[in-house]
Amino acid sequence: MNDDARVAGQYEEIGGAYERFKSLPVSRCVEQPSILGLFGDLHGRSVLDLACGTGFYARHARALGASRVLGVDVSEAMLGYARNVEARQAAGIEYLAADAAALPASLGAFDVVTAVFLLNYAADQEQMTAFFRSARRHLAADGVFLAYVMNPDFAFERPWPAKYGLEIAVERRLPDGVQASATADFDPPMTLRGFVPARRVYEAAAAAAGFGALQWVPVRAEGGTDGEFPAGFWDDLLSNPPWTMLRARPAAPDGEALQQGPHGRGRRASASVPSVPAGPSPG
Ligand SMILES: C[S@@+](CC[C@H](N)C(=O)[O-])C[C@H]1O[C@@H](n2cnc3c(N)ncnc32)[C@H](O)[C@@H]1O
C-alpha cells in the first residue's frame, strides 16, 4: 500500500474511535466553537456535509436548525457509527456512502455545503479541484461552501507545546505542500494523517470550480475563563494556528462573488473579499 492509499484508507480502521478526538481541548475549545461560529444560524437551510465521518457536525447542523441534513462519507466504518447514533436518537439526518469527489448528480442543490477535514484528503491539485467541483455542483446559486482545514501557513518548525495534547508533525514533503500527522496523547496514542496543501492549491481549485474569491477565516479559542485552563493558555496556538477555515460562494457570471447574508440571498460584492474573523453570524 502506498502512502496516499494509507492516508485514504485509515478511517476504515479508526471508525467510531475517531469521536475520542472531539473530547480533546483543541477540539472542544478551538475546532468546535470555530466551526459552529462559521456555520451560524442554519434555520430553514438544507445542509450537505461532505466527509461527515461519524456525523458529529451533521448532528450539530441539525441542532442549529437545518431543515435537511445529508451526510456523505467514503468510509463505511465512520458512517456505521453515524447511522447507529441516528438509529438510537433519530434526528432525521440522511447518510450516504460516496466519494465526495464523485457524488451522484441526483442529490440536488443545498443552501450550505460543509466540509470539515475533507479537503486535507486531496492528495493533489486534481483531487482538490474535484472536491470543490462537487461542492459547487451541489450548492444553490446563493449558497455557501464552508470548510475547516489544516492551515497551509502552519509553521511546523516552530516549537509546539505538549500542553495541547496533540503532536503535529510533517511526514513527507510534497511538490505543493506536505503530508502531516496529528497524534493525540490517548492511551494508546491515536494518529490521523492528511495532506496540507499550499494556499494556491485551494485557490486554483475554487476558481476552477466556479467559486468567487476564497475567504480565509481564522479559528478562535473559547475556554480558560471557567478555570479549566489558565488565562493565556491558547495564546501559543493562536499565534501559530494549525487549522483555518474557508468560506466560498459561487462566482456570479461576470466573475464577481455573490455577497450574501448569513447563508444566501444577497447582493453582488467585489470578488476580492478580505479575511474576516469567524463570528456567530457569518456574512
Ligand atoms: C478527520 S475525519 C472528519 C470527520 C468529520 N467531518 C468530523 O470532523 O467529525 C475525515 C473524514 O473524511 C472522510 N473522507 C476522506 N476522503 C473522503 C472522500 N474522498 N470522500 C468522502 N469522505 C472522505 C474520511 O472517511 C473521514 O470520515
The ligand as an ORCA input file, in Angstrom:
! r2SCAN-3c Opt
* xyz 0 1
  C     -10.934     13.670     10.200
  S     -12.389     12.858      9.653
  C     -13.569     14.178      9.790
  C     -14.971     13.699     10.015
  C     -15.976     14.802     10.339
  N     -16.050     15.804      9.298
  C     -15.639     15.444     11.666
  O     -14.983     16.478     11.684
  O     -16.022     14.899     12.699
  C     -12.117     12.822      7.899
  C     -13.230     12.115      7.155
  O     -13.025     12.324      5.750
  C     -13.519     11.177      5.087
  N     -13.045     11.216      3.711
  C     -11.763     11.197      3.287
  N     -11.729     11.232      1.939
  C     -13.011     11.283      1.516
  C     -13.636     11.329      0.237
  N     -12.907     11.325     -0.891
  N     -14.974     11.369      0.171
  C     -15.732     11.357      1.308
  N     -15.195     11.305      2.544
  C     -13.856     11.268      2.639
  C     -12.988     10.052      5.938
  O     -13.625      8.822      5.673
  C     -13.250     10.592      7.345
  O     -14.514     10.198      7.805
*
